[in-house]
């Protein structure tokens, strides 16, 4: 072993996808990789920058392609084993860190590296923030929008993540619970995560010792998913398993919910809908002053401070108006914010349970006449240009794949104000380009570091119509 062990200085690669999840919705495409033999000769590399996915990039003069190395930092000199090759680059893993960069810091989490949750804990704060802002700027520039105002990034602190999905399994040696390794189904057993709220970390401890063994029962070796949501009045736990619970498990889980002071436990069998096992009291989440009862495993913004930053930017962008549409509305995170500016809001989403929760919350808050709801798969049936005519403003917060078809319809509409929220700067920039080509002006973009220590970043953007009247 060298003087700088890769185990201590730069453990093996990671991917945000298998860590505390930022969304239950996915998009984008997979790069086709050809795995290389394990006896492929190692190479010495000098890392010069961080790539869009958080990997360190080296461009050796003798190589035809750049090398992408997870957990490397600019300024590192290291020995890497090539692991895979694509048409554009070679992927590698650190064997030996010969000369660590001065631009390195000690990761705050002892599970950094093996755990697939965070790629960038070893990068100093200033370098990290520049990287995050550059992700947005480069995405805009790649679509000819490089002159747009990008505001300073809103930073988040650790310990604020209120949603996580963990993976558990019972083995002969005992239960294990944690997040997946990068590009692997292997579970990294962890006892706490610095991203999560204190309440989620407390529940995680009892999840391993009491809930996981009970939920798994005799199904040793089966992987169970546990989605935790830290709501206003307690933690909501949804268990996903390939089998249904028996009566004894149901009764014991209900007793545990009482003992652990959980808001709710639900169970999802296979691809079926979550079924409540125990609901001790209403699981409540306050959105812009409105109390919402989210369904089990509901999509929410990852952290309360990031949600507040998103709502603040959206509220700033929206004018006072007659009628707004909130597309991909979910449980109403932006709908109720828009209701403060609009006399009427139409909230549309493809998830029945989310729309029901939004409808119920609006009715209970006395907003029934002002907040209208519709269940509609916007990816398959976007609002057409003619259907957009009644709206003064449209908000949309799509999954990572973006809203290309909806943006195309908006580009031909007479909607005066569009506010876009996205967790993927690349698909956002693509959709914004469509809108700009249709006559809209991209006024500003606000990055929000909702996904701490990862290569993901949230953005809010304001677009206004510069061409008056409908266009064909």
PyMOL commands that set and color helices and strands:
alter all, ss='L'
color gray80, all
select helices_A, chain A and resi 6-9+16-18+125-142+198-216+247-259+304-317+335-338+352-364+386-388+404-411+425-437
alter helices_A, ss='H'
color red, helices_A
select strands_A, chain A and resi 34-35+43-50+56-58+66-69+77-85+89-99+149-154+163-171+174-180+187-189+224-231+234-241+264-269+275-279+285-287+290-292+321-327+342-349+371-375+393-396+417-422+440-448+458-465
alter strands_A, ss='S'
color yellow, strands_A
deselect
rebuild
show_as cartoon
